[in-house]
Amino acid sequence: MNEQVLRFLNLRFPRDYDTVPRLYFWLLHLVWLFPWSVYFPAVAKLSFKPSDRAGRTRLLALCWAGFLLVFFTFSTTQEYYSMPCYPALALLLGSAMAAEGGWIRRGTRALSAIAGCAAIAAFTIVFLVRHVPTPEDISVALSHHPQAYTLSLGHVGDLTLRSFAYLRVPLIVAGVAFLLGALGTMRAAGQRAFLAAALMMALFFHAARLALVVFDPYMSSRPLAEALLRSPAGKLIVDHHYYTFSSVFFYTNRDALLLNGRVNNMIYGSYAPGAPNVFINDSQFRDLWFQPGRCYIVADKSALPRLLSLVGFEQTTMVAQSGGKIVLTNYPLSGPELPQRMSSTQTEETTFHAGR
């Protein structure tokens, strides 16, 4: 009820989500189905009369896609809610492309122009960031807009011009892909143009994979988990939301306490009968930190000033940091490969970078 009916009616508790404006919800399909979306006007020329098998199939695909789009138009929508209609839209686009015609030729010319503009944009960005340094990882170059994170694509707004310096190789590969696509669709028609577009997207997806590698420190917490596995045993604490550091639980195969973690989806489950008693507040965290046993806390770097205000830097050792996330412990670590207790200078520097 809560996750289905109440979410549809925008009454779900807790309301840790947002809804995409209806116009964007519809127009974004031009992006999700690119480059084939340039052929949508040709779909209107198809016959949907159920007089033969092809007509009945097209009519079924139209009803399939239309029902889902209308249904989710009246609900609280995220960008990806319409994914179940993509096969139907693909069938309609494929039918229009097989029939060819004037709208297909116009769509191919439009695709050539769009791909050419995308290639120019990619190479321009590469030129603009050619001398920009890339210290640490990409997380230091991203901006932060927490108010937008209730949407699936909310983090797109975090990209800055400086962050593209870390993405030079993916940008070059994407630029080459768009350039080849522009030239291929400009010089070819029909199935050869479709093949050129498909090859363009295959190379573009490779660029996307390279970009994911660059984003790995920001999107994953595996380096922090590996640091925990190398460190002495201790009680693990995760700050705030479970989902932010879910990969730490996975890679370490450990349970953890959640500091102020009764938020979003965890709220109603945390009060259920028999729910594990893993939720602690600031006072309980402070008590645990100053007890004889070793504790670790995994947190976003922006939380460092708040954590230090609770326990002080004298009782804090930085274990690891990666992708804007940190691991702290309450006792010094032994071993040449592990960091020692934070100094006040190191604390001030880390706090400064965290607050940027």
C-alpha positions in Angstrom: 0.0 0.0 0.0 2.6 2.5 1.1 5.1 1.8 -1.8 2.5 1.4 -4.6 -0.9 3.1 -4.1 0.3 5.9 -1.8 3.4 6.6 -3.9 1.1 6.9 -7.0 -1.1 9.4 -5.1 1.9 11.3 -3.7 1.0 10.3 -0.2 3.7 7.9 0.6 5.5 8.1 4.0 8.2 9.2 4.2 8.2 11.6 1.3 11.9 11.1 0.3 11.2 11.5 -3.4 10.2 14.1 -5.9 8.3 14.1 -9.2 9.5 15.1 -12.6 7.5 17.9 -14.3 5.1 16.2 -16.8 6.6 18.1 -19.8 10.1 16.8 -19.0 8.8 13.3 -18.3 7.5 13.2 -21.9 10.3 15.1 -23.6 13.1 13.1 -22.0 12.0 10.1 -24.1 13.8 11.9 -27.0 17.0 11.5 -24.9 16.4 7.9 -23.6 15.7 6.7 -27.2 18.3 8.7 -29.0 19.4 8.4 -31.8 16.3 6.5 -32.9 14.0 9.2 -31.4 14.7 11.4 -34.5 12.4 9.0 -36.4 9.4 9.5 -34.2 7.6 11.7 -36.7 7.7 8.8 -39.2 5.7 6.7 -36.7 2.6 8.9 -37.3 2.6 7.8 -41.0 2.2 4.1 -40.1 -1.0 2.3 -40.5 -2.6 1.1 -37.2 -5.6 -0.6 -38.8 -5.9 -4.2 -37.5 -6.3 -5.6 -41.0 -3.2 -7.7 -41.0 -0.6 -9.0 -38.5 1.7 -6.0 -38.9 -1.2 -3.6 -38.3 -2.4 -5.5 -35.2 1.2 -5.5 -33.8 1.6 -1.8 -34.3 -1.8 -1.2 -32.7 -0.8 -3.3 -29.7 2.5 -1.5 -29.4 0.7 1.9 -29.5 -1.8 0.9 -26.8 1.1 -0.6 -24.8 3.2 2.5 -24.8 0.2 4.9 -24.6 -1.3 3.2 -21.5 2.0 3.3 -19.6 2.7 6.9 -20.5 -0.7 8.2 -19.6 -0.8 6.1 -16.4 2.5 7.5 -15.1 1.6 11.0 -16.2 -1.0 11.1 -13.5 1.3 9.6 -10.8 4.4 10.9 -9.0 6.9 10.2 -11.7 10.7 9.6 -11.8 12.6 9.8 -15.0 12.8 6.0 -15.5 9.2 5.0 -14.7 8.3 4.7 -18.4 11.0 2.1 -19.1 8.4 -0.7 -19.6 7.1 1.1 -22.7 10.5 1.2 -24.5 10.1 -2.2 -26.2 6.8 -1.0 -27.7 8.3 2.3 -28.8 11.2 0.4 -30.3 8.8 -1.8 -32.3 7.1 1.3 -33.7 10.4 3.0 -34.5 11.7 -0.1 -36.2 8.5 -0.5 -38.3 8.8 3.2 -39.4 12.5 2.8 -40.2 11.9 -0.4 -42.3 9.2 1.5 -44.3 11.7 4.4 -44.9 10.1 7.4 -46.6 10.5 11.2 -46.4 10.3 11.5 -42.6 13.1 8.9 -42.2 15.4 10.9 -44.6 14.6 14.1 -42.7 15.3 12.3 -39.4 18.7 11.1 -40.7 19.6 14.7 -41.6 18.5 15.9 -38.2 20.6 13.1 -36.6 23.6 14.1 -38.5 23.3 17.7 -37.4 22.7 16.7 -33.7 25.7 14.4 -33.7 27.9 17.1 -35.3 26.9 19.6 -32.6 27.5 17.0 -29.9 31.0 16.3 -31.3 31.8 20.1 -31.4 30.6 20.4 -27.8 32.7 17.4 -26.6 35.9 18.7 -28.3 35.3 22.2 -27.1 35.1 21.1 -23.5 38.3 19.0 -23.9 40.0 22.1 -25.2 38.7 24.3 -22.3 40.0 21.9 -19.6 43.3 20.9 -21.3 45.4 22.6 -18.6 43.1 22.0 -15.6 44.9 19.9 -12.9 43.3 16.8 -11.6 44.3 16.2 -8.0 42.9 13.3 -6.0 39.7 12.1 -7.7 36.7 13.6 -9.4 34.7 14.1 -6.1 36.8 17.3 -5.3 35.6 18.9 -8.6 31.9 18.3 -8.2 29.4 20.7 -6.8 26.6 19.6 -4.5 22.8 20.1 -4.8 21.1 17.9 -2.2 17.7 19.4 -2.9 17.9 17.7 -6.4 18.9 14.2 -5.2 15.3 13.1 -4.8 15.3 12.7 -8.6 17.2 9.9 -10.3 19.2 12.3 -12.4 19.7 14.9 -9.6 23.4 14.4 -9.6 23.8 15.5 -13.2 23.7 19.1 -11.8 26.8 18.3 -9.8 29.0 18.4 -12.9 31.2 21.4 -13.3 33.6 22.5 -16.0 36.5 21.5 -13.8 35.1 18.0 -13.3 35.3 17.4 -17.1 39.1 17.6 -16.7 38.9 14.2 -15.1 36.8 13.0 -18.0 39.1 13.9 -20.8 39.5 10.4 -22.3 35.8 9.6 -22.1 35.0 13.0 -23.7 37.5 12.4 -26.5 36.0 8.9 -27.2 32.5 10.4 -27.1 33.5 13.2 -29.4 35.0 10.7 -31.9 31.8 8.6 -31.7 29.6 11.7 -32.5 31.9 12.8 -35.3 31.8 9.4 -36.9 28.1 9.3 -36.5 27.7 12.7 -38.0 29.8 11.8 -41.0 28.3 8.4 -41.4 24.7 9.7 -41.4 25.6 12.6 -43.6 27.0 10.4 -46.4 24.7 7.4 -46.1 21.0 6.8 -46.2 18.7 4.0 -45.3 20.2 1.0 -43.6 23.7 2.3 -43.9 22.7 5.4 -42.0 21.1 3.2 -39.3 24.4 1.1 -39.1 26.4 4.3 -38.7 24.1 5.5 -35.9 24.4 2.1 -34.2 28.2 2.1 -34.4 28.2 5.7 -33.0 26.2 4.6 -30.0 28.4 1.5 -29.4 31.4 3.7 -29.2 29.5 6.2 -27.1 28.6 3.5 -24.6 32.3 2.6 -24.4 32.9 6.3 -23.5 30.2 6.0 -20.8 32.0 2.9 -19.4 35.2 4.8 -19.2 33.4 7.6 -17.4 32.0 5.2 -14.9 35.6 4.1 -14.1 36.5 7.7 -13.3 33.4 8.1 -11.1 34.1 4.9 -9.2 35.7 6.5 -6.1 32.7 8.8 -5.9 30.0 6.2 -6.5 31.5 3.3 -4.7 32.9 2.9 -1.1 35.0 -0.1 -2.0 38.4 1.6 -1.1 37.0 2.4 2.3 35.9 -1.2 2.8 39.3 -2.4 1.8 40.9 -0.1 4.4 38.6 -1.5 7.0 39.5 -5.1 6.1 43.2 -4.2 6.5 42.6 -2.6 9.9 42.2 -4.2 13.4 38.8 -5.5 14.3 36.3 -3.0 15.8 32.7 -1.9 16.0 31.5 -0.3 12.7 29.3 2.7 12.6 27.8 4.3 9.5 26.8 7.9 9.6 23.3 8.9 8.6 21.8 7.0 5.7 22.4 3.3 5.1 22.2 3.5 1.3 25.1 5.9 0.9 27.5 3.3 2.2 25.7 0.0 1.4 28.8 -1.2 -0.5 30.8 -1.1 2.8 28.4 -3.6 4.3 28.7 -5.8 1.2 32.5 -5.7 0.8 33.3 -6.1 4.5 30.4 -8.5 5.2 29.9 -6.8 8.6 26.9 -5.4 10.5 27.0 -1.8 11.6 25.3 0.7 13.8 23.6 3.6 12.1 24.2 7.1 13.5 21.1 9.2 13.2 20.0 6.7 10.5 16.2 6.8 11.1 15.6 8.6 7.8 13.8 8.0 4.5 12.9 4.3 3.9 14.4 3.2 7.2 12.0 5.1 9.4 8.9 2.9 9.4 11.0 -0.4 9.3 13.1 0.8 12.3 10.0 0.8 14.6 8.7 -2.6 13.4 8.5 -5.3 16.1 11.7 -7.3 16.2 13.7 -4.7 14.2 17.4 -4.8 15.0 18.5 -2.2 17.6 21.1 -0.6 15.4 20.1 3.0 15.5 22.1 5.4 17.7 22.1 9.1 18.3 24.9 11.6 18.9 25.1 11.0 22.6 25.3 7.2 22.2 27.9 7.7 19.5 30.0 9.8 21.8 29.8 7.2 24.6 30.9 4.4 22.2 33.8 6.5 20.9 35.3 7.1 24.3 34.9 3.5 25.5 38.0 1.2 25.6 36.9 -0.8 22.5 37.9 0.3 19.0 35.2 1.9 16.8 35.2 3.0 13.2 32.8 5.4 11.6 32.2 5.7 7.8 30.9 9.2 6.8 30.7 11.7 4.1 33.7 14.1 4.3 31.2 17.0 4.7 30.2 15.5 8.1 33.7 15.7 9.5 33.2 19.1 11.3 30.1 17.7 13.0 31.8 14.5 14.1 34.8 16.4 15.4 32.6 18.7 17.4 31.2 15.6 19.1 34.5 13.7 19.8 37.4 16.1 19.1 40.3 15.6 16.8 42.6 14.4 19.7 40.6 11.1 19.8 40.3 10.7 16.1 42.4 8.9 13.5 41.9 9.1 9.8 41.9 5.6 8.4 41.1 6.3 4.8 39.4 8.8 2.5 38.1 8.3 -1.1 35.6 9.9 -3.3 34.5 12.5 -0.7 34.0 9.8 2.0 36.1 9.0 5.0 36.7 6.3 7.6 37.7 7.4 11.2 38.7 5.4 14.2 39.0 6.3 17.9 42.5 4.9 18.6 45.8 5.1 16.7 46.6 2.4 14.2 49.8 0.5 14.1 51.7 -0.4 11.0 53.6 1.7 8.5 50.9 1.4 5.8 48.2 2.9 8.1 47.8 6.6 9.0 48.2 7.8 12.6 46.2 10.2 14.8 45.0 13.4 13.1 46.8 16.5 14.0 45.0 19.8 14.4 46.6 21.1 11.1 45.5 18.0 9.2 42.0 18.4 10.8 41.7 22.0 9.8 42.8 21.2 6.2 40.4 18.3 5.9 37.6 20.3 7.4 38.3 23.2 4.9 38.1 20.8 1.9 35.0 19.1 3.3 33.2 22.4 3.6 33.9 23.6 0.1 
